[in-house]
Amino acid sequence: MKERCSLCLVISLLVAAGCVSSYAQASGKDPTVEVPFNFHRNEIILAVKIGGEARTLNMMLDTGTDPSAIDLATAKAIGLKLDRIGRPGSGGGTEVNLTYATKLPLLEVGELVAKNLEAVAIDLSQVSQHLGITVHGVLGHSLLKGRIVQIDYPKRVIRFYSKSPSQKVVDRPNTADRTVLRFWYDENVLVDAVTVNGKKVIGNLDTGSDGTFKITPAAVLSLGLEDQYNKASPSVSVGFNGVSQNRDGQVGNVAVGGISIDGPAVIFFSKGMGHDKRAWGINIGNAFLKDYVVTIDYQAKLITLEKA
């Protein structure tokens, strides 16, 4: 089974997914768990405990990582059992970064507790260097699946619900202040209510991406953006597999549901950098999402974006 991670870039991991987890409730009456996060360089960083240890670890929250990931050196330091065979990941960048299947026996995110969480151990040193902080791991689909997760970017908190707080707004018309998107999961959280310059494109809602919008090489062609790509300035980014060559440019308009943005800056992924074969054409990242309260209901397959 192909597993996928995406921070500033995307990586595919060949391991098995799945988890056995349980909610820990904030109180007997209120099933909501609320956890603060640090929004560091447009990345969501949570303080996490693993295996009952007293110290906390920095872990990113990423809807595009499947299953979850832990830094290889950290995994060894806390004594996690790793698969003996390392499998190369494919994705952003041109280097080879081996991954080792493992499990997080006990994970605590505030009062949320998950047990036997599927993960892979991978060298995250380049990601840490890029962000300027130590990143010990990434919380991905093995934690999020089946849950109702709300990311309140303005207040810097994440809430885990047992019932969706957005049920009453599902059938209302989308507006610039509140829009509801239906999604399906195919290694990423995918939505089709997205247009670029008025043309439909599949979007990937990616809480592990630090950018606003990033466009794949295939989408450049299908959307007729060759001129914009050629005029864009060369740039680089660093991900799991090293340096990736991109281009910083601009498009006329991007619309996500009822939210329309004129003249947004975009990143064009270059060919051969690990983004050529994707089920989506545009990556929707934290630089766009940061102005909204984002609720991802993995049970009903609904995303709600609301202005705070």
KAMO-V84140 format. One record per backbone hydrogen bond with DSSP energy under -0.5 kcal/mol. NH is the residue of the N-H (numbers start at 1). CO is the residue of the C=O. If there is no record, write none. Layout:
# KAMO-V84140
nh/co
NH/CO
NH/CO
This chain:
# KAMO-V84140
nh/co
3/13
5/11
7/9
11/5
12/90
13/3
15/1
15/13
20/115
20/116
21/19
22/113
27/30
31/29
33/160
34/32
35/158
37/156
38/45
39/37
40/38
40/43
41/39
43/40
44/207
45/38
45/43
46/44
46/59
48/46
48/57
49/108
51/106
53/50
57/48
59/46
59/57
60/137
61/44
62/60
62/139
65/62
66/4
66/64
69/138
70/120
71/136
72/122
75/71
76/72
77/73
78/74
79/76
80/75
82/80
83/101
86/84
87/99
89/97
90/12
92/10
93/273
94/241
94/243
95/241
97/89
99/87
100/121
102/119
104/117
105/103
107/114
108/49
109/107
109/112
110/108
112/109
113/22
114/107
115/20
116/105
117/104
118/18
119/102
120/68
121/100
122/70
123/98
124/122
128/124
129/125
130/126
131/127
132/128
133/128
135/133
136/58
136/134
137/58
138/69
139/60
140/138
141/65
141/67
142/67
143/140
144/140
145/141
147/144
148/161
149/147
149/296
150/159
151/149
151/294
152/150
152/157
153/151
153/292
156/152
156/153
157/152
158/35
159/150
160/33
161/148
161/159
167/164
169/166
170/167
172/169
175/178
179/305
181/303
183/301
184/190
186/184
186/188
189/205
190/184
190/188
191/203
192/182
194/192
195/255
196/199
197/253
199/196
201/194
203/191
204/282
205/189
205/203
206/204
206/284
207/205
209/206
214/283
215/267
216/281
220/216
221/217
222/218
223/219
224/221
225/220
229/225
230/226
231/227
232/228
232/229
233/248
235/246
237/244
239/242
241/92
242/239
244/237
246/235
246/244
247/268
248/233
249/247
249/266
251/264
254/261
255/195
256/259
257/193
257/255
259/256
260/258
261/254
263/252
266/249
267/213
268/247
269/215
269/267
270/245
273/270
278/276
281/202
282/202
283/214
284/204
285/212
285/283
286/209
287/211
288/211
288/285
289/285
290/286
291/288
292/289
293/306
294/151
294/292
295/293
295/304
296/149
296/294
297/295
297/302
298/147
298/296
301/297
302/297
303/181
304/295
305/179
306/293
306/304
307/177
308/291
